[in-house]
Amino acid sequence: MRLFVALSISAQVRESLVLLLSELQRADSNPRWVNPENLHVTLKFIGHIADEALPTVLGALRKITAPSQIALEFRGIGFFPNDRRPSVVWAGIQAAPELAALARRVDQSLAREGLPRETRSFSPHLTLARFKEPRMSEPLRALLAECTDLSFGTQITTEFHLMESKTKPSGAEYTTLHSFPFVAEGKHL
């Protein structure tokens, strides 16, 4: 199984991004554009695990505490590593410090069960596209320059999800295996 931990995005935010994605796709077909149904906020990429390890992962995620809700604002466009040699185009996320704390708790809880720790610091974003070749057409570059501070909406989130990713010829297919409502410290059953 290939797993990751993520937050889902609201229908309103998804609709805003669908409009943008359709414009961007017309400007440049070089990148692999993310299917709008697959948009999510990754908290932790776990990677491949054996089916037998799933109960351990679920147990580790059940132990995580979080505030009752986290506010997210989706704003602006950026690139990894940069706009001159882009490998990823992303929509930015402005969030309370609790989001980074949640990602850290997920990483720590899974590390206690023997899964590898994150080597990079948490950078909240929504991946919109991945480039096969690190180059961008001028029409796409111009369009993205207009989106540097564009707002895609806000949402309140109250749960995170364990997701499975299956690679298919038509692209990645994500399935929610389990959802975890936020539980405040000291409130576990």
Salt bridges, closest charged atoms under 4 A:
GLU73 OE2 - ARG75 NE 2.86
ASP83 OD1 - ARG84 NH1 3.83
ASP107 OD1 - LYS44 NZ 2.89
ASP107 OD2 - ARG117 NE 2.99
GLU113 OE2 - LYS63 NZ 3.66
GLU118 OE2 - LYS44 NZ 3.57
GLU138 OE2 - ARG141 NE 3.52
ASP149 OD1 - ARG75 NH1 3.61
GLU159 OE2 - HIS161 NE2 3.83
GLU173 OE1 - LYS168 NZ 3.56
